[in-house]
Amino acid sequence: MKKKDLIPIIAQHNPLLANAVCRMVDYIQDRWAAPYPSKEQTDAVNAYLRSVHADGDGTMSENNIAHRRIATQKITISAIRVLDHDQLDRLQDVLNRIAADRKYHMPEQRYGMGR
């Protein structure tokens, strides 16, 4: 199955999950992917995690991180039809890092005069 066929199916039931799957599949399938996902990709995952109440009380305690990791598995499961085994492993690894650190993304480029 192709991503363009899968995302509308997921979006019918959960648009935030569809957005997270779409952005993370794009990141994983990118041949020259950056070592970190973009801020938009991380924000899509965090929005989905908030929507399923995986943040608990908002602190990054071990218990809340565990809940976030469990919730990210739904993103990986949803991407099974699109990604191969190695890509799924890489996806879950990146999602686990986002679960442990809400700001796990590529630093934004600042343009301007440096001093």
C-alpha positions in Angstrom: 0.0 0.0 0.0 1.2 3.5 -0.7 1.2 6.4 1.7 -1.2 8.4 -0.4 -3.8 5.6 -0.1 -3.2 4.9 3.6 -3.4 8.5 5.0 -7.0 9.2 3.9 -8.2 6.0 5.5 -6.5 6.8 8.8 -7.8 10.4 8.6 -11.4 9.3 8.5 -11.0 7.9 12.0 -8.3 10.1 13.5 -6.9 13.1 11.7 -4.1 13.8 14.2 -2.9 10.2 13.9 -3.0 10.5 10.1 -0.9 13.7 10.3 1.7 12.2 12.6 1.9 9.0 10.4 2.2 11.1 7.2 5.0 13.3 8.6 7.0 10.5 10.2 6.7 8.3 7.1 8.0 11.2 5.0 10.9 11.6 7.5 11.8 7.9 7.5 11.5 7.4 3.7 13.6 10.5 2.9 16.8 9.2 1.4 18.9 12.0 2.9 17.0 12.4 6.1 18.5 14.7 8.7 19.6 13.0 12.0 16.6 14.6 13.7 13.0 15.1 12.6 11.9 18.6 11.8 10.0 20.7 14.4 6.8 20.2 12.3 7.3 16.4 12.4 7.9 16.4 16.1 4.9 18.8 16.7 2.6 16.4 14.8 3.7 13.5 17.0 3.3 15.6 20.2 -0.2 16.8 19.0 -1.3 13.1 18.6 0.1 12.2 22.0 -1.8 15.0 23.6 -5.0 14.0 21.9 -4.8 10.5 23.4 -3.9 12.0 26.8 -0.5 10.2 26.9 1.1 13.2 28.7 -0.6 12.5 32.0 0.0 15.5 34.3 2.4 17.2 31.8 5.6 16.3 33.6 8.2 14.1 32.0 8.3 11.5 34.7 9.3 8.0 33.9 5.7 6.9 34.1 4.6 9.6 31.6 7.5 8.8 29.3 6.4 5.1 29.3 2.8 6.1 28.5 4.1 8.3 25.6 6.2 5.4 24.3 3.2 3.1 24.4 1.1 5.6 22.6 3.7 6.1 19.8 3.4 2.5 18.9 0.0 3.3 17.3 1.9 5.5 14.9 4.3 2.6 14.1 1.4 0.1 13.7 -0.4 2.5 11.4 2.7 2.7 9.2 3.2 -1.1 8.9 1.7 -1.2 5.4 4.0 1.5 4.1 7.4 0.9 5.6 9.7 -2.2 5.6 11.1 -3.8 8.7 14.2 -1.7 9.0 12.3 1.5 8.5 9.7 0.5 11.1 12.6 -0.1 13.6 14.0 3.3 12.8 10.6 4.9 13.1 10.0 3.4 16.5 13.5 4.5 17.7 12.8 8.1 16.6 9.3 8.0 18.2 10.8 6.7 21.5 13.2 9.6 21.5 10.3 12.1 20.9 8.4 10.4 23.7 11.3 11.0 26.1 12.0 14.6 24.8 9.1 16.7 23.5 11.7 19.0 21.8 13.6 16.3 20.0 13.9 17.9 16.6 16.5 19.6 14.3 17.6 22.9 15.7 16.1 25.8 13.7 18.4 27.7 11.5 18.9 31.3 12.5 19.6 33.8 9.8 21.0 37.2 10.4 24.2 39.0 11.4 26.3 37.0 13.8 28.4 38.8 16.4 
